Amino acid sequence: MKLHGRDQLNKIRIIFGGGGNCENPYQRGVLWPFSSSDIFREPLDPIIISIPIPKDLNIGETETRWMRRLTVAYGLSFEKNELFRFIYPKDVQIPSPEEIWNPIRITNEAPTLDQC
């Protein structure tokens, strides 16, 4: 109800982050409804975005593997007002009918005798 265009859901991106994040069971559990359920008309393959390694940390390749498990701890090292503000579905109002993308179908009419 809160999408301006129906195809917006097909461009969904999922960000995995937080302490303890791992492929099984967390990522698999989140991705399952997009591909294996009847929630969506057709299976979706969402884009998965990882949280980038902070540029102000001097860490080696070995430590980089642990970063996805440490993103919560790193985020907690900042004041709340310095962090990026997340917008949740409850914070978004339902668009008015004028804002919703509504494709207009053009129907070709048969030519009249005068036009032939």
N, C-alpha and C positions, 0 to 999 in steps of 0.2 A: 504493500500500500504506500510505501514511502519512496518508491523509485520514480524518477521522472520519465524513464523509458524502460520498457520491458527487458531490453538486452543488457541493461546495467548489471544484472545478476550474473550474466555469462562472463563478465569481466572482473569477477570478485577476486580479491587478493587476500591471502591468509598469512598473518605474521605469527610465527611461533616464537615465543620468548618466555623466559622465566626459569626459576630454579627447578631443576629436575626434568626439563624438557628432553624427551627422547622419542625416537621413532615409534616404538611399541611400548606402551599402549596409547600414549597421548596423541601423536600425530595421526596414527591410523584411525583412532576413535573420532577425531575431528573430521577427517576426510571421508569417512565411510558414508555419511548421509548424502554427500555430493555424487557418489558414484553407485551406491548399492541400495538405494531406497526409493520409495515411490513419492518422496517429497517433491521432487522436481520432475518436470515433464520429460526431460531427457537428461542423461548423466552429464554432470559438469566436471571439468578438470580445472579447478581453481589454481591460480598462480600462487606459488609459495614464495614468500619473501622472508629472508632471514634478517635479523637485526645486525647491522654492520658493526664491525669491530671498532670501538672508539679510537680516534686518531691520537688521542692524548695518552694512550697506554703504550708503553714499550714492552711488548710481549713477543715471544718467539712463536714459531709454528706449532710447537708442542702445546703451549698454553692456549693457542687459538682454538684448538679442539674443545677446550673446556669452556670457552666463552659463552656458548649458548646455555650452559647450565648456570652461569654466573650473572646473566643480564639483570636479574632482579636485584642482586646485591649491588651491582654497579649503579643501577638506577636509584637505589636508596641512598647513595652517597651524595645526591644532589638535593637542594631544597625543592619542595613541591612546585613553587612558582617558576622554577627554571626548567621544568620538564615540559615536553610537548603535550598539549591538551588533546585528549582523546574525545571524539564525539561518538556517542552510542546511539543506537536506534531510538531510544526513548527521548533523546535530545533533539531529534529531527521531527519537524511537523509534517503531517500528511500534506502533500502538494495539492494545490487547488486544481480544478479541472483544466484551467487554462495553461498550467505549468506542465501537465502530463503530455508527453509526446504521443500524438494520435495521428498515425499516418493516414493521409487522405487517399483513398483509392480513386483512380481515374478510370472511368469506364468509357470505352470507345463506343460511340453510337454509330449505328449503320447509316451510311449516307442516304440522303433522300433522293428522290427521282430528279429533282432540280439540280442537285450537286453532281449527278453523274453526267 
